[in-house]
Amino acid sequence: MRTELDLELLGQTVQDLYRFKQGEVMSAVVHLGMRLGLFDALAGNDGATSETLAAATGLHERWVREWLHSIAAAGLAEHDDGRFNLTPEAKATLCDPDHPAAVGGVFGPPITHREIDRTAEAFETGIGMTWDEHGAHTCHFQAAMGAAGQKTWLVPVILDSIEGMTEKLTQGATVVDIGCGAGVAATAIATAYPRSTVIGIDPSVHAIEAAAARAAEAGLDNLEFRTGTFDDLADLEDVDLLLTLDVIHDLPRPGDAVRAARACVADEGVWFVADIKTRGGLEENRGIPVLPLMYGMSILYCMSSAMSEPDGAGLGTLGLTEGVFAELTAAAGFSSVDTREFDIDPLNRYFEVRVG
Ligand SMILES: C[S@@+](CC[C@H](N)C(=O)[O-])C[C@H]1O[C@@H](n2cnc3c(N)ncnc32)[C@H](O)[C@@H]1O
């Protein structure tokens, strides 16, 4: 390990730190652009000037001009003599919610002072925040991170990889999405398989409100959302497909959760679990893209949730290795776990867990 100050690396470190600050500030700028309709208005007005964009949005020209300069400086728009075009890639990712690369929803309101204060307190007490405690905005941004994939390939690719599942769902099966968040996956499944009954369960009141609004908009009568936790799976039995998408590492009591899953899945049923493709320790995880984001998300959200009860397991974003999951499922009496990875989802690994 080095102890001498290296002046070249010192400059690099200062630049890196400013890039982190730039990320914080530009997240707010992108949020403002989404919230004020600036991206959508610019997408529909190639060659806009600050004056025409201000007129189109009803906003103040001086503020719009500075916003245009900031997004052009960030490479999201091209600029020529006071005229601006959103790049085609920015249009796809920020203005088309149905595009497979859409990320606009990720830019909800930035992290608040309240969340930072509460997290600082957690470093002292050990007790973290539940997802719900962050507030209503968090379930939207959380859902947005996985929404494009859950809408486009969860049903036709991922679930279709489970032997016989497409036929079962087509004929009519009972599906439970536990830890369903804002309900994107459950809605996609209920839409694709009208003869199946889909129940989404999550302890977050905010998430269930968002999920219920999504279900109402979709007008589906085979989809229901309830507030609850893994403990409430005790009210259900003979579930054909139990889904758990990026939840286990957030749980204070993953062992109890896996046992509850075991009790509600039908003998011929499947528990299908997605979780982050972690390799365990920090050094093994170095190859993962956006690794600092993953550890940072863990502090603010995932590990925080997994520490939200006294003696929480605290797995966190990168804590559910294949080995940890194998131990949990074996202890709960599941007889087989088939691990699967998909090129379309480089971030997650999937486990097909069976009782018999
Ligand atoms: C990372 S989010 C994933 C949400 C959703 N499955 C998705 O893929 O968008 C984790 C979710 O787990 C939920 N959760 C936390 N503790 C839980 C528990 N004990 N039982 C069920 N869900 C829980 C949180 O409220 C949160 O919505």
The ligand as an SDF file (V2000), in Angstrom:
LIG
                    3D

 27 29  0  0  0  0  0  0  0  0999 V2000
  -35.0960   -2.8610   -4.6300 C   0  0  0  0  0  0  0  0  0  0  0  0
  -36.7940   -2.8470   -4.3220 S   0  0  0  0  0  0  0  0  0  0  0  0
  -37.3910   -3.9450   -5.5960 C   0  0  0  0  0  0  0  0  0  0  0  0
  -38.8220   -3.6740   -6.0070 C   0  0  0  0  0  0  0  0  0  0  0  0
  -39.3230   -4.4720   -7.2180 C   0  0  0  0  0  0  0  0  0  0  0  0
  -39.2770   -5.8980   -6.9850 N   0  0  0  0  0  0  0  0  0  0  0  0
  -38.5670   -4.1240   -8.4710 C   0  0  0  0  0  0  0  0  0  0  0  0
  -37.8880   -4.9930   -9.0150 O   0  0  0  0  0  0  0  0  0  0  0  0
  -38.6900   -2.9800   -8.9330 O   0  0  0  0  0  0  0  0  0  0  0  0
  -36.9720   -3.7750   -2.8760 C   0  0  0  0  0  0  0  0  0  0  0  0
  -38.3830   -3.8440   -2.3590 C   0  0  0  0  0  0  0  0  0  0  0  0
  -38.4250   -4.7830   -1.2800 O   0  0  0  0  0  0  0  0  0  0  0  0
  -39.4120   -4.3350   -0.3870 C   0  0  0  0  0  0  0  0  0  0  0  0
  -39.2320   -4.9960    0.9220 N   0  0  0  0  0  0  0  0  0  0  0  0
  -38.4520   -4.5890    1.9540 C   0  0  0  0  0  0  0  0  0  0  0  0
  -38.6240   -5.4080    3.0090 N   0  0  0  0  0  0  0  0  0  0  0  0
  -39.5160   -6.3590    2.6380 C   0  0  0  0  0  0  0  0  0  0  0  0
  -40.1180   -7.4850    3.2880 C   0  0  0  0  0  0  0  0  0  0  0  0
  -39.8140   -7.8200    4.5450 N   0  0  0  0  0  0  0  0  0  0  0  0
  -41.0190   -8.2480    2.5990 N   0  0  0  0  0  0  0  0  0  0  0  0
  -41.3230   -7.9260    1.3240 C   0  0  0  0  0  0  0  0  0  0  0  0
  -40.7890   -6.8700    0.6570 N   0  0  0  0  0  0  0  0  0  0  0  0
  -39.8960   -6.1020    1.2990 C   0  0  0  0  0  0  0  0  0  0  0  0
  -39.1900   -2.8320   -0.3580 C   0  0  0  0  0  0  0  0  0  0  0  0
  -40.2820   -2.1280    0.1610 O   0  0  0  0  0  0  0  0  0  0  0  0
  -38.9060   -2.5340   -1.8280 C   0  0  0  0  0  0  0  0  0  0  0  0
  -40.0590   -2.1550   -2.5230 O   0  0  0  0  0  0  0  0  0  0  0  0
  1  2  1  0
  2  3  1  0
  2 10  1  0
  3  4  1  0
  4  5  1  0
  5  6  1  0
  5  7  1  0
  7  8  2  0
  7  9  1  0
 10 11  1  0
 11 12  1  0
 11 26  1  0
 12 13  1  0
 13 14  1  0
 13 24  1  0
 14 15  1  0
 14 23  1  0
 15 16  2  0
 16 17  1  0
 17 18  1  0
 17 23  2  0
 18 19  1  0
 18 20  2  0
 20 21  1  0
 21 22  2  0
 22 23  1  0
 24 25  1  0
 24 26  1  0
 26 27  1  0
M  CHG  2   2   1   9  -1
M  END
$$$$
